[in-house]
């Protein structure tokens, strides 16, 4: 089976959420759709995590050299800063 793109997974996840929120599914089908949604959510998270790891910021140093540094998300930085304060 071919791997779906992030966008395809998100579209399918949104469809599942709409179905579950409508509340018209029998319990067994709702449970199955919930499980599918959790798997899609996990796949999306993994893709985002993988993408975040690939992103790098190029910072120009004062001497004009370019330094490659890993990307840190603002959310992750905020969490790290909060744990350092404790």
One Martini backbone bead per residue (centre of mass of N, CA, C, O) as a GRO file, in nm:
protein
   86
    1UNK     BB    1   0.096   0.037   0.023
    2UNK     BB    2   0.071   0.358  -0.018
    3UNK     BB    3   0.178   0.645   0.097
    4UNK     BB    4   0.044   0.907   0.240
    5UNK     BB    5  -0.003   1.217   0.263
    6UNK     BB    6  -0.045   1.459   0.480
    7UNK     BB    7  -0.299   1.581   0.342
    8UNK     BB    8  -0.457   1.316   0.320
    9UNK     BB    9  -0.462   1.253   0.622
   10UNK     BB   10  -0.603   1.513   0.713
   11UNK     BB   11  -0.863   1.480   0.548
   12UNK     BB   12  -0.944   1.211   0.677
   13UNK     BB   13  -0.949   1.311   0.969
   14UNK     BB   14  -1.168   1.527   0.928
   15UNK     BB   15  -1.388   1.330   0.842
   16UNK     BB   16  -1.394   1.164   1.102
   17UNK     BB   17  -1.463   1.392   1.294
   18UNK     BB   18  -1.733   1.463   1.166
   19UNK     BB   19  -1.866   1.187   1.210
   20UNK     BB   20  -1.836   1.182   1.520
   21UNK     BB   21  -1.979   1.457   1.581
   22UNK     BB   22  -2.261   1.373   1.466
   23UNK     BB   23  -2.355   1.087   1.608
   24UNK     BB   24  -2.456   0.845   1.376
   25UNK     BB   25  -2.290   0.614   1.479
   26UNK     BB   26  -2.229   0.324   1.562
   27UNK     BB   27  -2.029   0.208   1.799
   28UNK     BB   28  -1.842   0.021   1.629
   29UNK     BB   29  -1.786   0.232   1.404
   30UNK     BB   30  -1.679   0.456   1.589
   31UNK     BB   31  -1.439   0.297   1.696
   32UNK     BB   32  -1.303   0.245   1.425
   33UNK     BB   33  -1.274   0.547   1.345
   34UNK     BB   34  -1.107   0.626   1.590
   35UNK     BB   35  -0.866   0.444   1.527
   36UNK     BB   36  -0.805   0.568   1.254
   37UNK     BB   37  -0.758   0.854   1.363
   38UNK     BB   38  -0.518   0.783   1.546
   39UNK     BB   39  -0.334   0.684   1.317
   40UNK     BB   40  -0.337   0.947   1.156
   41UNK     BB   41  -0.231   1.129   1.379
   42UNK     BB   42   0.038   0.984   1.412
   43UNK     BB   43   0.136   1.023   1.119
   44UNK     BB   44   0.132   1.333   1.127
   45UNK     BB   45   0.322   1.374   1.364
   46UNK     BB   46   0.566   1.228   1.240
   47UNK     BB   47   0.593   1.418   0.996
   48UNK     BB   48   0.634   1.678   1.156
   49UNK     BB   49   0.881   1.583   1.314
   50UNK     BB   50   1.057   1.522   1.069
   51UNK     BB   51   1.046   1.808   0.950
   52UNK     BB   52   1.162   1.964   1.191
   53UNK     BB   53   1.443   1.818   1.181
   54UNK     BB   54   1.513   1.941   0.885
   55UNK     BB   55   1.508   2.212   0.990
   56UNK     BB   56   1.701   2.506   0.921
   57UNK     BB   57   1.903   2.766   1.037
   58UNK     BB   58   2.050   3.055   0.902
   59UNK     BB   59   2.325   3.212   1.050
   60UNK     BB   60   2.473   3.516   1.064
   61UNK     BB   61   2.765   3.607   1.141
   62UNK     BB   62   2.962   3.872   1.212
   63UNK     BB   63   3.193   3.762   0.995
   64UNK     BB   64   2.984   3.623   0.758
   65UNK     BB   65   2.932   3.357   0.840
   66UNK     BB   66   2.768   3.046   0.808
   67UNK     BB   67   2.532   2.893   1.032
   68UNK     BB   68   2.415   2.579   1.121
   69UNK     BB   69   2.099   2.528   1.286
   70UNK     BB   70   1.874   2.396   1.465
   71UNK     BB   71   1.542   2.370   1.489
   72UNK     BB   72   1.326   2.553   1.718
   73UNK     BB   73   1.044   2.557   1.857
   74UNK     BB   74   0.857   2.763   2.043
   75UNK     BB   75   0.717   2.548   2.211
   76UNK     BB   76   0.971   2.395   2.298
   77UNK     BB   77   1.116   2.635   2.427
   78UNK     BB   78   0.898   2.694   2.638
   79UNK     BB   79   0.918   2.423   2.784
   80UNK     BB   80   1.218   2.438   2.856
   81UNK     BB   81   1.203   2.703   3.017
   82UNK     BB   82   1.002   2.598   3.232
   83UNK     BB   83   1.184   2.364   3.341
   84UNK     BB   84   1.428   2.546   3.428
   85UNK     BB   85   1.266   2.709   3.658
   86UNK     BB   86   1.215   2.452   3.862
   0.00000   0.00000   0.00000
